[in-house]
Amino acid sequence: MIIDLEKTGRGKNTQKFNLKILIICILAALAPAGFVLASVTDGTIDASNKYAWSENAGWIDFAPANGGVRVTDSGLSGYAFGENIGWINLGSITNDGNGNLTGYAWSENAGWIDFAPPAAGVIINSAGQFTGRAYGENIGWLNFDSDYKVQTDWRPRSARPECNNALDDDSDGKIDYPADPGCSSLDDNSEVDNPGAVVPFFLSVVSSAPVEKIQEIAAELPEKIEEIKNNTVELIKPLVETPVKEIKKTVDKIAGTFKSEAKKIAEPFKSDAKKIARENKQAEEIKKAVPPQAPEVLKGGWPLIPEGPVNNFALTPLTKDLSLLLNKFPELEKAFVDLGVNKIDDLAKLEGVKLILPGLTEALGLNGSTTANGGIVLSGGIPLNSLPPAAKEKIPTDIVFAKSAGQLIDFKMELTVAKTGETQSKINVTSGRSFSLLVKPESQAKSVKGLIIFKDKAARLDAAETLAGALRDLAIKPALAETETRLVLAEFNYNDDDHDGIWTADVQAPAAIGNYEIITKIDYADDKIKAKEIKLITVVDPEGYIYRKSGENETRLSGAVVSIFWQNPQTNNFELWPAGQYQQANPQTTDITGRYSFLVPPGEYYLKVELDGYAPYQGEKFTVKEGNSVHANIELKTEFLNWNIIDWKIIFMLALAALVAYNFYRDRKRNKN
């Protein structure tokens, strides 16, 4: 390509300028190869500089053998590794493009690590070094300014050339090389366009060279112009002398190839056109054969076929509400796909299938494991106030989640899907126990209210625990207007004190066992959005009790010490379950009702009961797969003869038998005399 920079003068001056350009091209082509710039926009961690230090967790490796961290303008990705805390996921850390890092990293063993805590933070400087400190509640400060460094080949935008900084420096609406014509390469430090010329890529070598070097090259040009001119003529001569017929032959060959390919492309269209014409002809023939008026049998006057089943034909898709629910829970959607349920008629396949909606912590893809005092690992839910803002944003909307024991245990919901597509969620709670409900409305809400409605008694309701007793314990309050016909036991309000869009309420389960319905009504701030009711079936189970049998009767035992033991996954040994971490007591001592109960997270457990005068009881090991209440009824048996179990009737009979035997003995002795 010939570049005319001056627009004036031809002949020798122009020819000499063209030769200069040719020399520059040759010099650029002969430049040493093999030098590769660091990846300043998609960086990795230097294998020799990769460690940060935590006083509580030790060295953290940001370039482990099986992991590694990548750095881009938008954030971090990948995993770091600590020998004492395991893998750390950095995928939630964001980068503002200038090296200022924000967000939380996550470790299953150490929890959340804040990369922008108050009065601290982590920055990648212009040299690619991580500086500053991050903070984790369980590991303390993570220091990047120790003797060892974490180094990356990524560079902040402010430290990169203008043609590689993701900014429109010359305000022409075009950014960086090659989109901006003012950029000749990624190393070009000016996006300003040259109005007098279009500078090709290879000229960037000269534009960045020192002035002395350019002058040296220019001084040598006059001596080599003639030699280069002769060489150039020799190179061009064979091209000029190429016979025209050879060029024509090549052109004809290319044209023939295009003609053949065009024919292949057109062939399917010709076939489709014939097929469409044939179908149109058949349609016309059918139109002529079918009378314009329907026969009497097809006019609907003869009800030979029931209309309902025909209208509900198998092609009906899933309901809108059910489709939205599947979108909020990917694992549930996968279960539907695996079972082949994709339309209304397929819902019959779910009959007898137990579907479980995950608790809040699991729904967010988090691990609820925490480390309590003494190094005991507890598994359960994460309280709402401990969730970082990024996790709160992911909470599924218009779903009521239940938590208990200071929100450290999540209730998993059993989902029932009717053949019509209607869904019903159900949880199990223990009578009289408190639990928390939370919901995130899909749109801004002005109020969220709840109702507890009695549905029916459970089959195992004790005589002493009647519905009348439940009504005495719970003050019956007026219901909402559209629920006046329901038996409302209580009405409560949800609150959003921190205005994060998540509404919570503390609720106490009814004392009487049975089936209840908790209705959550959301009134949206936008009056155009209709209020929504979310229903949650709540099965209230009784507490377990300790008893002894007297014939067919049961007698509740007071003073029994009930303990629950938990298998610690770290030691694999059974230990007394640390109930204090979950706002409960362990062991528990029964009162005159003999009652006890524990609400525990997933794990392996067994129960132990001790009471003076009775043989100690130790149950078999059992597994809790979700947050459940442990409330089995346990029978104790006497260890030896216990006078407490002998009532006055037995004592009277024994005394009478002894008196008769004594009289018989005296009569016999008198007769002998």
C-alpha positions in Angstrom: 0.0 0.0 0.0 1.3 3.5 -0.9 0.7 6.2 1.7 0.9 9.8 0.5 1.4 12.0 3.6 2.1 15.3 1.9 -0.5 15.2 -1.0 2.0 17.3 -3.0 4.8 16.4 -5.4 5.3 13.3 -7.5 8.1 11.7 -9.4 11.4 11.1 -7.5 10.2 12.5 -4.2 7.2 10.2 -4.1 9.3 7.2 -5.3 11.9 7.8 -2.6 9.1 8.1 0.1 7.7 4.7 -1.1 11.1 3.2 -0.8 11.4 4.5 2.7 8.1 2.8 3.6 9.3 -0.4 2.1 12.5 -0.3 4.2 10.4 0.3 7.3 8.3 -2.8 6.4 11.4 -4.9 5.9 12.9 -3.7 9.2 9.6 -4.5 11.0 9.4 -8.0 9.3 13.0 -8.8 10.4 12.5 -7.6 14.0 13.3 -10.3 16.6 10.4 -12.6 17.3 9.4 -14.5 20.4 8.7 -11.6 22.8 5.2 -11.9 24.3 3.6 -9.2 26.5 2.0 -10.2 29.8 -1.8 -10.6 29.8 -2.7 -7.3 31.3 -6.5 -7.8 30.9 -6.8 -11.5 31.8 -4.1 -12.2 34.4 -3.0 -15.2 36.4 -1.0 -15.4 39.6 2.8 -15.6 39.5 3.9 -19.1 40.7 6.8 -17.5 42.6 4.8 -14.8 44.3 1.4 -16.3 45.4 1.1 -16.3 49.3 -1.0 -14.1 51.7 -0.8 -14.6 55.5 -3.4 -15.0 58.2 -2.4 -15.3 61.9 -5.3 -17.7 62.5 -5.3 -19.7 59.2 -1.7 -19.6 58.1 -0.5 -19.2 54.5 -3.1 -18.9 51.7 -1.9 -20.1 48.3 -3.4 -18.1 45.4 -1.9 -20.4 42.7 -2.3 -24.0 44.0 -1.6 -26.9 41.7 -5.2 -27.9 41.3 -6.8 -24.4 41.4 -5.6 -20.9 40.8 -7.0 -17.4 40.6 -7.6 -15.4 37.5 -7.9 -11.6 37.4 -10.0 -9.5 34.9 -11.3 -6.0 34.8 -14.6 -7.2 36.2 -13.4 -9.4 39.1 -11.7 -12.5 40.4 -12.5 -16.2 39.6 -11.1 -19.5 40.7 -9.9 -20.9 44.1 -7.2 -20.2 46.6 -6.1 -22.9 49.1 -5.1 -22.8 52.8 -3.7 -25.9 54.5 -5.7 -25.2 57.6 -9.0 -24.0 56.1 -9.1 -25.7 52.6 -10.5 -24.2 49.4 -11.6 -20.5 49.2 -14.0 -19.6 46.3 -13.2 -16.1 45.0 -15.9 -16.0 42.3 -17.9 -13.3 44.1 -15.0 -10.7 44.3 -15.6 -7.8 41.9 -13.0 -5.4 40.4 -13.7 -1.8 39.4 -11.1 -2.0 36.6 -8.5 0.0 38.6 -7.7 -2.8 41.1 -10.1 -1.9 43.9 -11.6 -5.2 45.0 -15.0 -5.6 46.8 -17.2 -8.5 47.8 -16.9 -11.7 49.8 -14.9 -14.9 49.3 -16.4 -18.1 50.7 -14.7 -21.0 52.5 -16.7 -24.1 53.7 -14.5 -24.2 56.8 -13.8 -20.5 57.5 -17.0 -18.8 56.2 -17.2 -15.4 54.5 -14.1 -13.3 53.9 -14.7 -9.6 53.3 -12.3 -8.0 50.8 -13.5 -4.5 51.5 -14.0 -4.3 55.3 -14.3 -0.9 57.1 -10.9 0.9 57.4 -9.2 -1.7 55.2 -9.5 -3.5 51.9 -7.5 -5.1 49.1 -6.1 -3.3 46.0 -4.1 -4.5 43.0 -1.5 -1.7 42.4 0.0 -0.6 39.1 2.7 -3.2 39.4 0.2 -6.0 39.7 0.7 -6.7 43.4 -2.1 -7.4 45.9 -1.9 -5.0 48.8 -4.0 -4.3 51.9 -6.0 -6.7 54.1 -9.3 -8.7 54.0 -11.2 -9.9 57.1 -13.0 -13.1 58.0 -15.0 -13.5 61.2 -13.5 -16.9 61.8 -9.9 -16.3 60.6 -9.4 -12.7 61.4 -7.2 -10.5 59.1 -5.8 -11.9 55.8 -2.7 -9.8 55.1 -1.3 -9.2 51.6 1.6 -7.0 52.8 3.6 -9.8 54.4 7.2 -10.8 53.4 5.6 -12.8 50.6 3.5 -11.2 47.9 0.6 -12.2 45.6 1.6 -11.0 42.1 -0.5 -11.0 38.9 0.3 -10.0 35.3 -3.1 -8.1 35.2 -2.7 -4.3 35.4 -5.2 -1.6 36.3 -6.6 0.4 33.5 -4.9 3.5 34.7 -1.5 1.8 34.3 -2.2 0.4 30.8 -1.7 2.3 27.5 -4.6 4.2 26.1 -5.2 1.6 23.4 -5.7 -1.2 26.0 -7.4 0.5 29.0 -11.1 -0.1 28.1 -11.7 3.7 28.0 -12.6 6.1 25.2 -9.7 8.5 25.7 -10.3 10.6 22.6 -14.1 10.6 23.0 -14.7 9.4 19.4 -17.1 6.6 20.5 -14.5 3.9 19.8 -12.4 2.1 22.4 -9.0 0.5 22.2 -7.2 -1.4 19.5 -8.4 -2.4 16.9 -11.8 -0.7 17.2 -10.3 2.8 17.4 -8.5 3.8 14.2 -6.2 6.0 16.2 -4.6 2.8 17.8 -1.9 1.0 15.9 -1.5 -1.7 18.6 -2.4 -2.6 22.2 0.8 -0.8 23.2 -0.1 2.4 21.5 -0.5 5.1 24.2 -2.7 7.5 22.1 -6.2 6.9 20.7 -6.1 10.2 18.8 -6.8 9.6 15.1 -4.2 10.9 12.5 -6.4 12.8 10.0 -3.7 12.9 7.2 -3.0 9.2 7.0 -4.1 5.7 7.9 -1.2 4.2 9.7 -0.8 0.4 9.4 0.1 -1.9 12.3 3.8 -2.2 11.4 4.4 1.6 11.7 3.9 1.3 15.5 7.5 -0.1 15.6 8.8 3.2 14.2 6.4 5.5 16.1 7.7 4.2 19.4 11.4 4.2 18.4 13.8 6.8 19.7 14.5 9.9 17.5 18.2 9.0 17.3 17.4 5.6 15.9 15.1 7.1 13.2 17.8 9.6 12.2 20.4 6.8 11.9 18.1 4.8 9.6 17.4 7.9 7.5 21.1 8.6 7.1 21.6 5.2 5.6 18.7 5.4 3.2 20.4 7.3 0.3 23.2 4.7 0.0 20.7 1.8 -0.3 17.9 3.4 -2.4 19.4 2.3 -5.7 20.0 -1.3 -4.5 16.5 -1.6 -3.0 15.0 -0.1 -6.2 16.7 -2.7 -8.4 15.6 -5.5 -6.1 12.1 -4.2 -6.1 11.9 -4.1 -9.9 13.2 -7.7 -10.1 10.5 -8.9 -7.7 7.7 -7.1 -9.5 8.8 -8.1 -13.1 7.5 -11.7 -13.0 4.1 -10.5 -11.9 3.8 -8.0 -14.8 4.9 -10.6 -17.4 2.2 -13.1 -16.4 0.2 -14.0 -19.5 -3.3 -12.6 -19.6 -4.7 -16.0 -20.7 -3.4 -17.6 -17.5 -5.2 -15.0 -15.5 -8.3 -15.6 -17.5 -8.0 -19.4 -17.0 -7.9 -18.9 -13.3 -10.9 -16.5 -13.3 -12.9 -19.0 -15.4 -12.0 -21.8 -12.9 -13.2 -19.7 -10.0 -16.4 -18.8 -11.8 -17.0 -22.5 -12.6 -16.6 -23.4 -8.9 -19.1 -20.7 -7.9 -21.6 -21.8 -10.5 -21.4 -25.4 -9.2 -21.8 -24.4 -5.6 -24.7 -22.1 -6.4 -26.4 -25.0 -8.1 -26.0 -27.2 -5.0 -27.4 -24.4 -2.8 -30.4 -23.8 -5.1 -31.3 -27.5 -5.4 -33.0 -27.9 -1.9 -34.9 -24.6 -2.4 -36.2 -26.0 -5.8 -37.3 -29.2 -4.0 -39.0 -27.3 -1.2 -40.8 -25.1 -3.8 -42.2 -28.2 -5.5 -43.3 -29.7 -2.1 -45.1 -26.5 -1.2 -46.9 -26.4 -4.6 -47.9 -30.0 -4.1 -49.3 -29.3 -0.6 -51.2 -26.3 -1.8 -52.8 -28.4 -4.6 -53.8 -31.0 -2.0 -55.3 -28.3 0.2 -57.4 -27.0 -2.7 -58.7 -30.6 -3.4 -59.6 -31.0 0.3 -61.4 -27.7 0.4 -63.5 -28.7 -2.6 -64.2 -32.2 -1.1 -65.3 -30.9 2.4 -68.8 -29.3 2.5 -68.9 -25.6 3.8 -71.5 -26.6 6.4 -70.6 -29.0 9.2 -72.8 -32.2 9.5 -75.3 -32.3 12.3 -73.2 -34.8 14.3 -70.3 -32.3 14.4 -72.4 -29.2 15.3 -72.4 -29.9 19.0 -76.0 -30.8 19.2 -75.4 -34.5 20.0 -73.4 -34.7 23.3 -71.9 -38.1 22.6 -68.4 -37.1 23.9 -68.0 -35.3 27.2 -66.5 -31.9 26.7 -64.4 -31.7 29.8 -61.8 -34.3 28.9 -61.6 -33.0 25.3 -61.0 -29.5 26.5 -58.3 -30.7 28.9 -56.4 -32.4 26.1 -52.8 -33.7 26.9 -51.2 -30.8 25.1 -52.0 -28.3 28.0 -48.7 -27.0 29.4 -47.9 -26.6 33.0 -49.6 -23.8 34.9 -47.9 -20.4 35.2 -47.5 -20.6 39.0 -45.9 -24.1 38.7 -43.5 -23.0 36.0 -42.4 -20.0 38.1 -41.8 -22.3 41.1 -39.6 -24.5 38.9 -37.6 -21.5 37.7 -36.9 -20.6 41.4 -35.6 -24.1 42.4 -33.3 -25.6 39.7 -33.1 -28.9 41.5 -36.9 -29.2 41.4 -36.9 -28.4 37.8 -34.3 -31.1 37.1 -36.5 -33.6 39.0 -39.4 -32.7 36.7 -37.2 -33.2 33.6 -35.9 -36.5 34.9 -39.5 -37.8 35.6 -40.7 -36.6 32.2 -43.2 -34.1 33.6 -43.6 -31.2 31.1 -47.4 -30.8 30.7 -50.5 -31.1 32.9 -51.3 -34.7 32.0 -47.8 -35.7 33.1 -48.5 -34.6 36.7 -50.1 -38.0 37.3 -46.6 -39.4 37.4 -46.0 -37.4 40.6 -48.6 -39.3 42.6 -46.9 -40.9 45.6 -43.6 -39.0 44.9 -42.2 -37.1 47.8 -40.8 -33.7 46.6 -38.7 -31.7 49.0 -38.1 -27.9 48.6 -34.7 -27.1 50.1 -34.3 -24.8 53.1 -33.1 -21.2 52.6 -29.4 -21.9 53.1 -29.4 -24.8 50.7 -31.5 -22.9 48.2 -28.8 -20.2 48.1 -26.1 -22.9 47.5 -24.4 -22.1 50.8 -22.9 -24.4 53.4 -24.3 -23.8 56.9 -21.4 -25.4 58.7 -20.0 -23.3 61.5 -17.3 -23.9 64.2 -18.5 -23.6 67.8 -16.4 -23.4 70.9 -14.1 -26.4 71.3 -13.7 -27.0 67.6 -17.1 -28.7 67.2 -18.5 -28.5 63.7 -22.2 -27.7 63.6 -24.2 -28.1 60.5 -27.4 -26.2 59.9 -28.8 -23.0 58.5 -27.2 -19.5 58.2 -29.2 -16.7 60.1 -30.6 -14.0 57.9 -28.5 -11.3 59.5 -25.4 -13.2 58.7 -26.1 -13.4 54.9 -24.0 -11.0 52.8 -25.9 -8.6 50.5 -25.0 -10.7 47.4 -26.7 -13.8 48.9 -29.8 -11.9 50.0 -30.2 -10.8 46.3 -30.5 -14.5 45.3 -33.3 -15.4 47.8 -36.3 -16.8 45.7 -39.2 -14.3 45.8 -42.8 -15.0 47.0 -41.6 -18.2 48.8 -42.2 -18.5 52.6 -39.2 -20.1 54.3 -39.2 -21.4 57.9 -36.3 -21.4 60.4 -36.0 -22.3 64.0 -33.6 -22.3 67.0 -32.3 -18.8 66.4 -32.5 -19.3 62.6 -29.7 -21.9 62.8 -32.0 -24.7 61.6 -33.8 -24.6 58.2 -37.2 -26.4 57.8 -37.4 -28.2 54.5 -40.8 -28.1 52.9 -42.6 -31.1 51.5 -44.2 -30.2 48.2 -47.4 -31.8 46.9 -48.5 -31.1 43.3 -52.1 -31.9 42.3 -53.1 -33.2 38.9 -54.5 -29.7 38.1 -51.1 -28.1 38.7 -51.9 -26.6 42.1 -49.0 -26.8 44.6 -49.1 -27.1 48.4 -46.1 -26.8 50.7 -46.0 -28.4 54.2 -43.7 -28.3 57.2 -43.7 -30.1 60.5 -43.2 -28.2 63.8 -43.4 -29.2 67.5 -46.4 -28.0 69.5 -45.8 -24.9 71.5 -42.4 -24.2 70.0 -41.4 -20.9 68.4 -40.1 -20.6 64.8 -39.4 -17.8 62.3 -40.9 -17.2 58.9 -39.4 -15.0 56.2 -40.5 -14.0 52.7 -39.0 -11.7 50.0 -41.9 -10.1 47.9 -41.3 -10.0 44.2 -42.0 -6.3 44.2 -41.8 -3.6 47.0 -44.4 -4.3 49.6 -46.2 -1.8 52.0 -47.3 -4.6 54.4 -47.1 -8.3 54.9 -49.5 -10.1 57.3 -50.0 -13.6 58.4 -52.8 -15.8 59.7 -52.8 -19.2 61.5 -55.9 -21.1 60.5 -57.1 -24.4 62.0 -57.8 -27.1 59.4 -58.4 -30.4 61.3 -57.2 -32.5 64.3 -54.5 -35.1 63.9 -55.6 -38.7 64.4 -53.3 -39.1 67.4 -54.6 -36.1 69.3 -54.6 -36.8 73.1 -57.8 -36.4 75.0 -56.3 -33.8 77.2 -55.1 -31.8 74.2 -58.4 -30.8 72.7 -59.1 -28.0 70.3 -60.9 -26.2 73.1 -57.6 -26.1 75.0 -55.8 -24.7 71.9 -58.4 -21.9 71.6 -57.9 -21.0 75.3 -54.2 -20.8 74.8 -54.4 -18.7 71.6 -56.4 -15.5 71.7 -58.7 -15.6 68.6 -58.3 -12.4 66.7 -60.4 -10.9 63.9 -59.4 -12.2 60.4 -58.9 -10.4 57.2 -62.1 -9.6 55.3 -61.8 -12.4 52.7 -61.0 -15.0 55.5 -64.0 -14.4 57.8 -65.4 -17.9 57.3 -62.1 -19.6 58.4 -61.3 -20.6 62.0 -58.5 -18.1 62.6 -56.5 -18.8 65.7 -54.0 -15.9 65.4 -53.0 -13.0 63.2 -49.5 -11.6 63.1 -47.4 -9.1 61.2 -44.1 -9.5 59.2 -41.5 -6.7 59.7 -38.7 -5.3 57.5 -36.8 -3.2 60.0 -33.6 -2.9 57.9 -35.5 -2.2 54.7 -33.6 -4.9 52.7 -36.9 -6.1 51.1 -37.0 -9.3 53.3 -39.9 -9.6 55.7 -39.7 -11.7 58.9 -42.0 -12.8 61.6 -41.6 -14.9 64.8 -44.5 -17.4 65.3 -45.4 -19.8 68.1 -46.8 -23.2 67.0 -50.3 -24.0 68.5 -50.3 -26.2 71.6 -52.8 -28.7 70.2 -51.5 -31.1 67.6 -53.2 -31.1 64.3 -53.1 -29.6 60.8 -53.0 -25.8 60.4 -52.6 -23.4 57.5 -50.4 -20.4 57.7 -51.5 -17.7 55.1 -49.1 -14.9 54.3 -50.8 -12.0 52.5 -48.6 -9.5 50.7 -49.9 -6.0 49.9 -47.7 -4.3 47.3 -46.7 -0.6 47.3 -47.9 -0.4 43.7 -51.7 -0.5 43.9 -51.8 -1.8 40.3 -50.3 -5.1 41.6 -52.9 -7.4 43.1 -52.4 -8.6 46.7 -51.0 -12.2 46.9 -51.7 -15.0 49.4 -49.0 -17.7 50.0 -50.3 -20.8 51.8 -48.1 -23.1 54.0 -49.6 -26.2 55.6 -48.2 -26.6 59.1 -48.4 -30.0 60.8 -48.1 -29.6 64.6 -46.6 -32.7 66.1 -46.7 -33.5 69.8 -43.6 -33.5 72.0 -42.3 -37.0 72.9 -42.8 -38.3 76.4 -41.3 -40.9 78.8 -43.6 -43.4 80.4 -44.0 -46.9 82.0 -46.7 -49.4 81.2 -49.2 -50.8 83.8 -51.1 -53.4 82.0 -52.7 -51.6 79.0 -52.3 -48.2 80.6 -49.4 -45.8 80.3 -48.1 -43.6 83.2 -46.0 -40.6 82.4 -42.8 -40.3 84.3 -41.4 -37.1 85.8 -37.7 -36.5 86.7 -36.4 -38.6 83.8 -33.1 -37.2 82.3 -33.3 -37.3 78.5 -30.0 -36.8 76.6 -29.3 -36.7 72.9 -25.9 -37.6 71.5 -24.5 -36.5 68.2 -21.8 -38.0 66.0 -19.1 -35.4 65.4 -18.0 -35.7 61.8 -14.5 -34.5 62.7 -13.8 -37.1 65.3 -16.4 -39.7 64.2 -17.2 -40.1 67.9 -20.6 -39.6 69.6 -20.7 -36.6 71.9 -23.4 -34.8 73.9 -25.1 -32.6 71.3 -24.2 -28.9 72.0 -27.9 -27.7 72.3 -26.8 -24.4 73.7 -25.7 -23.3 70.2 -29.3 -23.8 69.0 -31.0 -22.1 72.0 -32.0 -25.4 73.6 -31.1 -27.5 76.7 -29.4 -30.9 76.6 -30.1 -33.0 78.7 -33.7 -32.2 79.5 -35.6 -33.3 82.7 -39.2 -34.2 82.3 -42.1 -32.8 84.4 -45.3 -34.5 85.4 -46.3 -34.7 81.7 -43.1 -36.7 80.9 -42.5 -34.5 77.8 -39.3 -33.7 76.0 -38.2 -32.7 72.5 -35.1 -31.6 70.5 -35.0 -29.7 67.2 -31.7 -30.8 65.5 -29.9 -30.2 62.2 -28.9 -33.0 59.8 -26.7 -35.7 61.4 -26.4 -39.0 63.2 -27.9 -39.2 66.7 -29.1 -41.5 69.5 -31.2 -40.9 72.7 -30.4 -41.9 76.3 -32.8 -41.8 79.3 -32.0 -42.3 83.0 -34.3 -42.4 86.0 -33.8 -43.8 89.5 -35.5 -47.2 89.9 -35.6 -47.9 86.1 -33.1 -49.5 83.8 -31.2 -47.0 81.7 -32.4 -46.6 78.1 -30.1 -46.1 75.1 -31.8 -46.1 71.7 -30.5 -47.2 68.4 -28.6 -44.7 66.2 -30.8 -42.8 63.7 -30.3 -40.3 60.9 -31.8 -36.9 60.5 -31.6 -35.8 56.9 -33.2 -32.4 57.4 -34.1 -30.0 60.3 -36.5 -32.2 62.3 -37.9 -32.5 65.8 -36.9 -35.6 67.8 -39.9 -36.6 69.9 -40.2 -40.4 70.1 -42.2 -41.9 73.0 -39.9 -44.0 75.2 -41.0 -46.7 77.6 -38.8 -47.3 80.7 -38.8 -50.7 82.5 -38.1 -51.3 86.2 -34.6 -52.5 87.1 -35.9 -54.4 90.2 -39.0 -54.6 92.3 -40.2 -51.1 92.8 -42.8 -50.5 95.6 -44.0 -47.4 93.7 -45.6 -49.6 91.1 -47.6 -51.6 93.7 -51.0 -49.9 94.3 -53.3 -50.4 97.4 -55.3 -53.1 95.8 -52.3 -55.4 95.4 -51.2 -54.6 99.0 -54.7 -55.5 100.3 -54.8 -58.8 98.5 -51.3 -59.7 99.7 -52.3 -58.9 103.3 -55.6 -60.9 103.0 -53.7 -63.9 101.6 -51.2 -63.8 104.5 -54.0 -63.6 107.1 -55.8 -66.7 105.6 -52.6 -68.7 105.5 -51.8 -67.8 109.1 -55.3 -68.9 110.3 -55.0 -72.1 108.3 -51.6 -72.8 110.0 -53.1 -72.2 113.5 -56.1 -74.5 112.9 -53.9 -77.3 111.7 -51.6 -77.0 114.8 -54.6 -77.0 117.1 -55.9 -80.2 115.6 -52.6 -82.0 116.1 -52.7 -81.2 119.8 
